């Protein structure tokens, strides 16, 4: 295991987001393009969703069930283009006993955009 300093950990922007829209990425079996609400606004003060591509489709063939779920994401990774879709963050999950992803969620309700400390 490689250790990181506490100062490096503090640089990570981990926030709670709500999945608002999900579509499969064409010509892939695993990728879903999700629009995530982090309670962000654009320059004009209008609500802004963040696009994040995740490899969840094989585990959620009925991907519409993801809409409304709150999960943790790392937001300050460099944007990455995956199969033509720009991804602006990374979903956080652990491997479940059956190999399916288990989302990291708050124990009690928390506001969208809440930051992990």
Secondary structure, 3 states (H helix, E strand, C coil): CCCCCHHHHHCCCEEEEEEEEEEECCCCCCCEEEEEEEEEECCCCCEEEEEEEECCCCCCCCHHHHCCCEEEEECCCCCEEECCEEECCEECEEECCCCCEEECCCCCCCCCCCECC
